[in-house]
Amino acid sequence: MIMDTFEAISNDIRRRILKTLVTPKSFSQLVEELNIESAALAFHLKKLEGLVTKDS
């Protein structure tokens, strides 16, 4: 688990996502604020599973 966490946060984009999520954001807000494609965001959010939560 610890190695998975280190691997997840070793990526610059994932660290940017975590910094942006200091306040709750929608998926579309993240795409806009981070200026990345939605497929890329979905990929990185999957890698951050367990570190971020999804609200309905």
Backbone as XML, in Angstrom:
<?xml version="1.0"?>
<chain id="A" units="angstrom">
  <residue number="1" name="MET">
    <atom name="N" x="0.824" y="-1.200" z="0.000"/>
    <atom name="CA" x="0.000" y="0.000" z="0.000"/>
    <atom name="C" x="0.867" y="1.263" z="0.000"/>
  </residue>
  <residue number="2" name="ILE">
    <atom name="N" x="1.899" y="1.281" z="0.815"/>
    <atom name="CA" x="2.757" y="2.463" z="0.885"/>
    <atom name="C" x="3.457" y="2.699" z="-0.445"/>
  </residue>
  <residue number="3" name="MET">
    <atom name="N" x="3.937" y="1.631" z="-1.066"/>
    <atom name="CA" x="4.608" y="1.782" z="-2.362"/>
    <atom name="C" x="3.631" y="2.271" z="-3.420"/>
  </residue>
  <residue number="4" name="ASP">
    <atom name="N" x="2.379" y="1.807" z="-3.360"/>
    <atom name="CA" x="1.357" y="2.280" z="-4.295"/>
    <atom name="C" x="1.131" y="3.777" z="-4.126"/>
  </residue>
  <residue number="5" name="THR">
    <atom name="N" x="1.115" y="4.228" z="-2.888"/>
    <atom name="CA" x="0.927" y="5.653" z="-2.612"/>
    <atom name="C" x="2.093" y="6.459" z="-3.159"/>
  </residue>
  <residue number="6" name="PHE">
    <atom name="N" x="3.300" y="6.023" z="-2.898"/>
    <atom name="CA" x="4.469" y="6.738" z="-3.417"/>
    <atom name="C" x="4.479" y="6.760" z="-4.937"/>
  </residue>
  <residue number="7" name="GLU">
    <atom name="N" x="4.101" y="5.648" z="-5.548"/>
    <atom name="CA" x="4.042" y="5.599" z="-7.005"/>
    <atom name="C" x="2.988" y="6.575" z="-7.528"/>
  </residue>
  <residue number="8" name="ALA">
    <atom name="N" x="1.844" y="6.625" z="-6.857"/>
    <atom name="CA" x="0.761" y="7.507" z="-7.297"/>
    <atom name="C" x="1.168" y="8.972" z="-7.235"/>
  </residue>
  <residue number="9" name="ILE">
    <atom name="N" x="1.864" y="9.367" z="-6.176"/>
    <atom name="CA" x="2.202" y="10.787" z="-6.027"/>
    <atom name="C" x="3.547" y="11.153" z="-6.649"/>
  </residue>
  <residue number="10" name="SER">
    <atom name="N" x="4.197" y="10.199" z="-7.280"/>
    <atom name="CA" x="5.477" y="10.498" z="-7.926"/>
    <atom name="C" x="5.297" y="11.241" z="-9.244"/>
  </residue>
  <residue number="11" name="ASN">
    <atom name="N" x="4.081" y="11.286" z="-9.749"/>
    <atom name="CA" x="3.787" y="11.914" z="-11.032"/>
    <atom name="C" x="3.400" y="13.383" z="-10.828"/>
  </residue>
  <residue number="12" name="ASP">
    <atom name="N" x="3.979" y="14.278" z="-11.630"/>
    <atom name="CA" x="3.712" y="15.717" z="-11.499"/>
    <atom name="C" x="2.238" y="16.058" z="-11.663"/>
  </residue>
  <residue number="13" name="ILE">
    <atom name="N" x="1.584" y="15.464" z="-12.640"/>
    <atom name="CA" x="0.169" y="15.772" z="-12.879"/>
    <atom name="C" x="-0.668" y="15.333" z="-11.679"/>
  </residue>
  <residue number="14" name="ARG">
    <atom name="N" x="-0.369" y="14.190" z="-11.122"/>
    <atom name="CA" x="-1.133" y="13.705" z="-9.963"/>
    <atom name="C" x="-0.924" y="14.598" z="-8.754"/>
  </residue>
  <residue number="15" name="ARG">
    <atom name="N" x="0.276" y="15.113" z="-8.586"/>
    <atom name="CA" x="0.506" y="16.059" z="-7.487"/>
    <atom name="C" x="-0.276" y="17.345" z="-7.724"/>
  </residue>
  <residue number="16" name="ARG">
    <atom name="N" x="-0.358" y="17.788" z="-8.986"/>
    <atom name="CA" x="-1.166" y="18.974" z="-9.310"/>
    <atom name="C" x="-2.641" y="18.721" z="-9.013"/>
  </residue>
  <residue number="17" name="ILE">
    <atom name="N" x="-3.112" y="17.523" z="-9.328"/>
    <atom name="CA" x="-4.503" y="17.169" z="-9.036"/>
    <atom name="C" x="-4.753" y="17.254" z="-7.533"/>
  </residue>
  <residue number="18" name="LEU">
    <atom name="N" x="-3.869" y="16.669" z="-6.744"/>
    <atom name="CA" x="-4.041" y="16.689" z="-5.291"/>
    <atom name="C" x="-4.032" y="18.113" z="-4.747"/>
  </residue>
  <residue number="19" name="LYS">
    <atom name="N" x="-3.139" y="18.955" z="-5.251"/>
    <atom name="CA" x="-3.097" y="20.355" z="-4.809"/>
    <atom name="C" x="-4.379" y="21.082" z="-5.180"/>
  </residue>
  <residue number="20" name="THR">
    <atom name="N" x="-4.909" y="20.806" z="-6.361"/>
    <atom name="CA" x="-6.134" y="21.446" z="-6.820"/>
    <atom name="C" x="-7.326" y="20.994" z="-5.984"/>
  </residue>
  <residue number="21" name="LEU">
    <atom name="N" x="-7.283" y="19.763" z="-5.499"/>
    <atom name="CA" x="-8.400" y="19.218" z="-4.736"/>
    <atom name="C" x="-8.373" y="19.585" z="-3.257"/>
  </residue>
  <residue number="22" name="VAL">
    <atom name="N" x="-7.607" y="20.619" z="-2.907"/>
    <atom name="CA" x="-7.664" y="21.129" z="-1.537"/>
    <atom name="C" x="-9.106" y="21.543" z="-1.236"/>
  </residue>
  <residue number="23" name="THR">
    <atom name="N" x="-9.781" y="22.049" z="-2.266"/>
    <atom name="CA" x="-11.215" y="22.317" z="-2.173"/>
    <atom name="C" x="-11.917" y="21.395" z="-3.169"/>
  </residue>
  <residue number="24" name="PRO">
    <atom name="N" x="-13.121" y="20.943" z="-2.844"/>
    <atom name="CA" x="-13.832" y="20.024" z="-3.747"/>
    <atom name="C" x="-14.036" y="20.621" z="-5.139"/>
  </residue>
  <residue number="25" name="LYS">
    <atom name="N" x="-13.861" y="19.792" z="-6.142"/>
    <atom name="CA" x="-14.025" y="20.210" z="-7.538"/>
    <atom name="C" x="-14.756" y="19.111" z="-8.295"/>
  </residue>
  <residue number="26" name="SER">
    <atom name="N" x="-15.496" y="19.504" z="-9.313"/>
    <atom name="CA" x="-16.114" y="18.530" z="-10.209"/>
    <atom name="C" x="-15.070" y="18.074" z="-11.224"/>
  </residue>
  <residue number="27" name="PHE">
    <atom name="N" x="-15.390" y="16.996" z="-11.912"/>
    <atom name="CA" x="-14.502" y="16.479" z="-12.948"/>
    <atom name="C" x="-14.240" y="17.552" z="-14.001"/>
  </residue>
  <residue number="28" name="SER">
    <atom name="N" x="-15.302" y="18.218" z="-14.450"/>
    <atom name="CA" x="-15.138" y="19.238" z="-15.496"/>
    <atom name="C" x="-14.332" y="20.434" z="-14.997"/>
  </residue>
  <residue number="29" name="GLN">
    <atom name="N" x="-14.464" y="20.785" z="-13.731"/>
    <atom name="CA" x="-13.645" y="21.868" z="-13.179"/>
    <atom name="C" x="-12.171" y="21.480" z="-13.178"/>
  </residue>
  <residue number="30" name="LEU">
    <atom name="N" x="-11.889" y="20.237" z="-12.843"/>
    <atom name="CA" x="-10.501" y="19.771" z="-12.856"/>
    <atom name="C" x="-9.919" y="19.802" z="-14.260"/>
  </residue>
  <residue number="31" name="VAL">
    <atom name="N" x="-10.691" y="19.345" z="-15.243"/>
    <atom name="CA" x="-10.229" y="19.370" z="-16.636"/>
    <atom name="C" x="-9.859" y="20.793" z="-17.025"/>
  </residue>
  <residue number="32" name="GLU">
    <atom name="N" x="-10.726" y="21.736" z="-16.678"/>
    <atom name="CA" x="-10.489" y="23.133" z="-17.056"/>
    <atom name="C" x="-9.305" y="23.729" z="-16.299"/>
  </residue>
  <residue number="33" name="GLU">
    <atom name="N" x="-9.275" y="23.548" z="-14.993"/>
    <atom name="CA" x="-8.213" y="24.156" z="-14.182"/>
    <atom name="C" x="-6.837" y="23.563" z="-14.467"/>
  </residue>
  <residue number="34" name="LEU">
    <atom name="N" x="-6.790" y="22.270" z="-14.743"/>
    <atom name="CA" x="-5.508" y="21.610" z="-14.990"/>
    <atom name="C" x="-5.110" y="21.640" z="-16.458"/>
  </residue>
  <residue number="35" name="ASN">
    <atom name="N" x="-6.067" y="22.025" z="-17.309"/>
    <atom name="CA" x="-5.828" y="22.114" z="-18.751"/>
    <atom name="C" x="-5.308" y="20.786" z="-19.317"/>
  </residue>
  <residue number="36" name="ILE">
    <atom name="N" x="-6.039" y="19.708" z="-18.995"/>
    <atom name="CA" x="-5.694" y="18.394" z="-19.531"/>
    <atom name="C" x="-6.941" y="17.754" z="-20.132"/>
  </residue>
  <residue number="37" name="GLU">
    <atom name="N" x="-6.743" y="16.774" z="-20.985"/>
    <atom name="CA" x="-7.854" y="16.055" z="-21.612"/>
    <atom name="C" x="-8.594" y="15.223" z="-20.558"/>
  </residue>
  <residue number="38" name="SER">
    <atom name="N" x="-9.884" y="15.042" z="-20.767"/>
    <atom name="CA" x="-10.683" y="14.290" z="-19.801"/>
    <atom name="C" x="-10.199" y="12.844" z="-19.663"/>
  </residue>
  <residue number="39" name="ALA">
    <atom name="N" x="-9.750" y="12.233" z="-20.758"/>
    <atom name="CA" x="-9.235" y="10.860" z="-20.682"/>
    <atom name="C" x="-7.980" y="10.798" z="-19.813"/>
  </residue>
  <residue number="40" name="ALA">
    <atom name="N" x="-7.125" y="11.796" z="-19.931"/>
    <atom name="CA" x="-5.907" y="11.840" z="-19.111"/>
    <atom name="C" x="-6.265" y="12.025" z="-17.639"/>
  </residue>
  <residue number="41" name="LEU">
    <atom name="N" x="-7.232" y="12.895" z="-17.366"/>
    <atom name="CA" x="-7.650" y="13.104" z="-15.983"/>
    <atom name="C" x="-8.228" y="11.818" z="-15.403"/>
  </residue>
  <residue number="42" name="ALA">
    <atom name="N" x="-9.067" y="11.144" z="-16.161"/>
    <atom name="CA" x="-9.657" y="9.885" z="-15.690"/>
    <atom name="C" x="-8.564" y="8.863" z="-15.372"/>
  </residue>
  <residue number="43" name="PHE">
    <atom name="N" x="-7.561" y="8.777" z="-16.228"/>
    <atom name="CA" x="-6.438" y="7.861" z="-16.012"/>
    <atom name="C" x="-5.728" y="8.178" z="-14.696"/>
  </residue>
  <residue number="44" name="HIS">
    <atom name="N" x="-5.411" y="9.457" z="-14.490"/>
    <atom name="CA" x="-4.664" y="9.847" z="-13.295"/>
    <atom name="C" x="-5.513" y="9.719" z="-12.032"/>
  </residue>
  <residue number="45" name="LEU">
    <atom name="N" x="-6.805" y="10.005" z="-12.126"/>
    <atom name="CA" x="-7.676" y="9.825" z="-10.962"/>
    <atom name="C" x="-7.754" y="8.351" z="-10.575"/>
  </residue>
  <residue number="46" name="LYS">
    <atom name="N" x="-7.751" y="7.479" z="-11.559"/>
    <atom name="CA" x="-7.747" y="6.040" z="-11.277"/>
    <atom name="C" x="-6.477" y="5.654" z="-10.517"/>
  </residue>
  <residue number="47" name="LYS">
    <atom name="N" x="-5.355" y="6.239" z="-10.902"/>
    <atom name="CA" x="-4.087" y="5.967" z="-10.213"/>
    <atom name="C" x="-4.105" y="6.502" z="-8.776"/>
  </residue>
  <residue number="48" name="LEU">
    <atom name="N" x="-4.923" y="7.535" z="-8.532"/>
    <atom name="CA" x="-5.017" y="8.135" z="-7.202"/>
    <atom name="C" x="-6.107" y="7.487" z="-6.346"/>
  </residue>
  <residue number="49" name="GLU">
    <atom name="N" x="-6.675" y="6.397" z="-6.847"/>
    <atom name="CA" x="-7.722" y="5.699" z="-6.115"/>
    <atom name="C" x="-7.236" y="5.377" z="-4.705"/>
  </residue>
  <residue number="50" name="GLY">
    <atom name="N" x="-8.053" y="5.685" z="-3.732"/>
    <atom name="CA" x="-7.673" y="5.491" z="-2.340"/>
    <atom name="C" x="-7.136" y="6.759" z="-1.709"/>
  </residue>
  <residue number="51" name="LEU">
    <atom name="N" x="-6.677" y="7.694" z="-2.542"/>
    <atom name="CA" x="-6.189" y="8.980" z="-2.040"/>
    <atom name="C" x="-7.208" y="10.092" z="-2.256"/>
  </residue>
  <residue number="52" name="VAL">
    <atom name="N" x="-8.089" y="9.900" z="-3.228"/>
    <atom name="CA" x="-9.154" y="10.874" z="-3.498"/>
    <atom name="C" x="-10.489" y="10.132" z="-3.469"/>
  </residue>
  <residue number="53" name="THR">
    <atom name="N" x="-11.541" y="10.858" z="-3.171"/>
    <atom name="CA" x="-12.874" y="10.260" z="-3.146"/>
    <atom name="C" x="-13.776" y="10.961" z="-4.138"/>
  </residue>
  <residue number="54" name="LYS">
    <atom name="N" x="-14.775" y="10.229" z="-4.565"/>
    <atom name="CA" x="-15.748" y="10.755" z="-5.521"/>
    <atom name="C" x="-17.074" y="10.926" z="-4.802"/>
  </residue>
  <residue number="55" name="ASP">
    <atom name="N" x="-17.629" y="12.123" z="-4.886"/>
    <atom name="CA" x="-18.962" y="12.376" z="-4.349"/>
    <atom name="C" x="-19.952" y="12.373" z="-5.491"/>
  </residue>
  <residue number="56" name="SER">
    <atom name="N" x="-21.122" y="11.853" z="-5.228"/>
    <atom name="CA" x="-22.152" y="11.812" z="-6.279"/>
    <atom name="C" x="-22.868" y="13.132" z="-6.402"/>
  </residue>
</chain>
